Amino acid sequence: MNLVLLINIGVLVLTLISPFVSLYAVSFIKKGNYKIHMVIQKRLFLACIISLLVLEGLIRFSGGSGSLVSNSNYVNTSFFKSILSAHIIGAVLTYVVWGVLVFTSNRKYKHSDLPGSFSKLHKNLGYITITGLFYTAVTALMVFLLTFVL
């Protein structure tokens, strides 16, 4: 197994488990343990950002995004291009919302009691983020299968 495939598998596995880990973190809110929720979410976000940076580095080092998918039988199909574009757009939007949520929540947590005035917005953005993580996981799996398996 080559390094490119190994890195892609690692990123895919993290992408596939991240919505479930995020839901697990939410379970601690229901128990009133906001600190564990926050720790899990911060570590998951950091792990996902690091994996994203590694994947981006691999893409750049390999000669651009086209080089990673060039061996796929589907690379020139409109279906593949649509799935890839949908994945990238969905992932970027999800990570932007998630990043804003993590950093804003961290700042608000230090200055208030929970639940607080930010809690309702936090909950709504959390649902959006988890939905986005599921969307990203499904589309990442599709891109991976079309690129490396089928």
GUDOKE-168699 format. One record per residue (C-alpha): x, y, z; residue number from 0; residue in three letters. Coordinates in steps of 0.05 Angstrom, whole numbers. Example, Ala and Ser with C-alpha at 12.3 -4.5 7.8 and 13.67 -1.06 7.14 Angstrom:
<pts>
@east = 246; north = -90; up = 156; num = 0; residuo = ALA $
@east = 273; north = -21; up = 143; num = 1; residuo = SER $
</pts>
This chain:
<pts>
@east = 0; north = 0; up = 0; num = 0; residuo = MET $
@east = 29; north = 67; up = -19; num = 1; residuo = ASN $
@east = 33; north = 129; up = 25; num = 2; residuo = LEU $
@east = -19; north = 168; up = -15; num = 3; residuo = VAL $
@east = -71; north = 114; up = -5; num = 4; residuo = LEU $
@east = -53; north = 105; up = 68; num = 5; residuo = LEU $
@east = -61; north = 179; up = 82; num = 6; residuo = ILE $
@east = -127; north = 181; up = 45; num = 7; residuo = ASN $
@east = -153; north = 121; up = 84; num = 8; residuo = ILE $
@east = -132; north = 154; up = 150; num = 9; residuo = GLY $
@east = -167; north = 219; up = 132; num = 10; residuo = VAL $
@east = -228; north = 181; up = 108; num = 11; residuo = LEU $
@east = -233; north = 141; up = 173; num = 12; residuo = VAL $
@east = -229; north = 204; up = 215; num = 13; residuo = LEU $
@east = -281; north = 237; up = 170; num = 14; residuo = THR $
@east = -327; north = 178; up = 177; num = 15; residuo = LEU $
@east = -323; north = 174; up = 253; num = 16; residuo = ILE $
@east = -324; north = 249; up = 267; num = 17; residuo = SER $
@east = -400; north = 258; up = 266; num = 18; residuo = PRO $
@east = -408; north = 200; up = 315; num = 19; residuo = PHE $
@east = -354; north = 227; up = 361; num = 20; residuo = VAL $
@east = -388; north = 294; up = 358; num = 21; residuo = SER $
@east = -454; north = 263; up = 377; num = 22; residuo = LEU $
@east = -419; north = 227; up = 434; num = 23; residuo = TYR $
@east = -394; north = 294; up = 459; num = 24; residuo = ALA $
@east = -465; north = 320; up = 457; num = 25; residuo = VAL $
@east = -486; north = 264; up = 504; num = 26; residuo = SER $
@east = -444; north = 297; up = 559; num = 27; residuo = PHE $
@east = -486; north = 361; up = 554; num = 28; residuo = ILE $
@east = -547; north = 322; up = 574; num = 29; residuo = LYS $
@east = -509; north = 298; up = 635; num = 30; residuo = LYS $
@east = -489; north = 370; up = 652; num = 31; residuo = GLY $
@east = -416; north = 356; up = 639; num = 32; residuo = ASN $
@east = -400; north = 414; up = 594; num = 33; residuo = TYR $
@east = -325; north = 409; up = 605; num = 34; residuo = LYS $
@east = -319; north = 339; up = 575; num = 35; residuo = ILE $
@east = -363; north = 360; up = 517; num = 36; residuo = HIS $
@east = -317; north = 419; up = 504; num = 37; residuo = MET $
@east = -253; north = 377; up = 509; num = 38; residuo = VAL $
@east = -279; north = 324; up = 461; num = 39; residuo = ILE $
@east = -302; north = 376; up = 411; num = 40; residuo = GLN $
@east = -237; north = 415; up = 413; num = 41; residuo = LYS $
@east = -195; north = 353; up = 405; num = 42; residuo = ARG $
@east = -238; north = 326; up = 348; num = 43; residuo = LEU $
@east = -236; north = 394; up = 313; num = 44; residuo = PHE $
@east = -160; north = 397; up = 320; num = 45; residuo = LEU $
@east = -152; north = 325; up = 295; num = 46; residuo = ALA $
@east = -196; north = 340; up = 235; num = 47; residuo = CYS $
@east = -159; north = 405; up = 219; num = 48; residuo = ILE $
@east = -91; north = 369; up = 224; num = 49; residuo = ILE $
@east = -116; north = 314; up = 178; num = 50; residuo = SER $
@east = -143; north = 366; up = 129; num = 51; residuo = LEU $
@east = -75; north = 401; up = 129; num = 52; residuo = LEU $
@east = -39; north = 335; up = 117; num = 53; residuo = VAL $
@east = -87; north = 319; up = 59; num = 54; residuo = LEU $
@east = -78; north = 388; up = 30; num = 55; residuo = GLU $
@east = -3; north = 381; up = 35; num = 56; residuo = GLY $
@east = -7; north = 314; up = 0; num = 57; residuo = LEU $
@east = -50; north = 344; up = -55; num = 58; residuo = ILE $
@east = -1; north = 401; up = -66; num = 59; residuo = ARG $
@east = 60; north = 356; up = -62; num = 60; residuo = PHE $
@east = 29; north = 307; up = -112; num = 61; residuo = SER $
@east = 18; north = 362; up = -163; num = 62; residuo = GLY $
@east = -52; north = 387; up = -148; num = 63; residuo = GLY $
@east = -120; north = 356; up = -137; num = 64; residuo = SER $
@east = -122; north = 328; up = -207; num = 65; residuo = GLY $
@east = -62; north = 284; up = -194; num = 66; residuo = SER $
@east = -95; north = 245; up = -137; num = 67; residuo = LEU $
@east = -157; north = 229; up = -177; num = 68; residuo = VAL $
@east = -124; north = 220; up = -245; num = 69; residuo = SER $
@east = -124; north = 144; up = -242; num = 70; residuo = ASN $
@east = -199; north = 141; up = -230; num = 71; residuo = SER $
@east = -243; north = 115; up = -285; num = 72; residuo = ASN $
@east = -293; north = 168; up = -266; num = 73; residuo = TYR $
@east = -249; north = 230; up = -264; num = 74; residuo = VAL $
@east = -278; north = 260; up = -328; num = 75; residuo = ASN $
@east = -351; north = 244; up = -314; num = 76; residuo = THR $
@east = -400; north = 298; up = -294; num = 77; residuo = SER $
@east = -423; north = 254; up = -236; num = 78; residuo = PHE $
@east = -354; north = 251; up = -205; num = 79; residuo = PHE $
@east = -342; north = 325; up = -216; num = 80; residuo = LYS $
@east = -409; north = 341; up = -183; num = 81; residuo = SER $
@east = -396; north = 295; up = -123; num = 82; residuo = ILE $
@east = -325; north = 324; up = -114; num = 83; residuo = LEU $
@east = -351; north = 396; up = -118; num = 84; residuo = SER $
@east = -408; north = 381; up = -71; num = 85; residuo = ALA $
@east = -360; north = 349; up = -22; num = 86; residuo = HIS $
@east = -311; north = 407; up = -23; num = 87; residuo = ILE $
@east = -365; north = 460; up = -16; num = 88; residuo = ILE $
@east = -401; north = 422; up = 40; num = 89; residuo = GLY $
@east = -336; north = 408; up = 77; num = 90; residuo = ALA $
@east = -312; north = 480; up = 73; num = 91; residuo = VAL $
@east = -379; north = 507; up = 98; num = 92; residuo = LEU $
@east = -381; north = 455; up = 154; num = 93; residuo = THR $
@east = -311; north = 470; up = 177; num = 94; residuo = TYR $
@east = -323; north = 545; up = 176; num = 95; residuo = VAL $
@east = -386; north = 539; up = 218; num = 96; residuo = VAL $
@east = -351; north = 488; up = 264; num = 97; residuo = TRP $
@east = -290; north = 533; up = 272; num = 98; residuo = GLY $
@east = -332; north = 594; up = 289; num = 99; residuo = VAL $
@east = -371; north = 552; up = 338; num = 100; residuo = LEU $
@east = -309; north = 524; up = 373; num = 101; residuo = VAL $
@east = -274; north = 591; up = 380; num = 102; residuo = PHE $
@east = -336; north = 631; up = 398; num = 103; residuo = THR $
@east = -359; north = 578; up = 448; num = 104; residuo = SER $
@east = -290; north = 576; up = 480; num = 105; residuo = ASN $
@east = -291; north = 652; up = 489; num = 106; residuo = ARG $
@east = -362; north = 653; up = 516; num = 107; residuo = LYS $
@east = -349; north = 594; up = 563; num = 108; residuo = TYR $
@east = -294; north = 631; up = 598; num = 109; residuo = LYS $
@east = -339; north = 691; up = 612; num = 110; residuo = HIS $
@east = -407; north = 661; up = 631; num = 111; residuo = SER $
@east = -445; north = 606; up = 666; num = 112; residuo = ASP $
@east = -478; north = 551; up = 627; num = 113; residuo = LEU $
@east = -529; north = 548; up = 600; num = 114; residuo = PRO $
@east = -527; north = 621; up = 580; num = 115; residuo = GLY $
@east = -551; north = 670; up = 528; num = 116; residuo = SER $
@east = -507; north = 638; up = 475; num = 117; residuo = PHE $
@east = -532; north = 568; up = 488; num = 118; residuo = SER $
@east = -591; north = 568; up = 439; num = 119; residuo = LYS $
@east = -548; north = 593; up = 381; num = 120; residuo = LEU $
@east = -493; north = 544; up = 402; num = 121; residuo = HIS $
@east = -544; north = 487; up = 400; num = 122; residuo = LYS $
@east = -569; north = 507; up = 331; num = 123; residuo = ASN $
@east = -499; north = 515; up = 302; num = 124; residuo = LEU $
@east = -481; north = 449; up = 334; num = 125; residuo = GLY $
@east = -538; north = 414; up = 297; num = 126; residuo = TYR $
@east = -516; north = 448; up = 232; num = 127; residuo = ILE $
@east = -444; north = 425; up = 244; num = 128; residuo = THR $
@east = -462; north = 353; up = 260; num = 129; residuo = ILE $
@east = -508; north = 350; up = 198; num = 130; residuo = THR $
@east = -450; north = 379; up = 158; num = 131; residuo = GLY $
@east = -402; north = 327; up = 187; num = 132; residuo = LEU $
@east = -449; north = 271; up = 165; num = 133; residuo = PHE $
@east = -456; north = 303; up = 96; num = 134; residuo = TYR $
@east = -380; north = 310; up = 91; num = 135; residuo = THR $
@east = -370; north = 237; up = 112; num = 136; residuo = ALA $
@east = -419; north = 210; up = 60; num = 137; residuo = VAL $
@east = -391; north = 252; up = 3; num = 138; residuo = THR $
@east = -319; north = 236; up = 24; num = 139; residuo = ALA $
@east = -335; north = 162; up = 22; num = 140; residuo = LEU $
@east = -365; north = 171; up = -48; num = 141; residuo = MET $
@east = -304; north = 209; up = -73; num = 142; residuo = VAL $
@east = -257; north = 157; up = -42; num = 143; residuo = PHE $
@east = -295; north = 99; up = -73; num = 144; residuo = LEU $
@east = -297; north = 131; up = -141; num = 145; residuo = LEU $
@east = -223; north = 150; up = -137; num = 146; residuo = THR $
@east = -190; north = 90; up = -106; num = 147; residuo = PHE $
@east = -238; north = 30; up = -107; num = 148; residuo = VAL $
@east = -284; north = 29; up = -167; num = 149; residuo = LEU $
</pts>
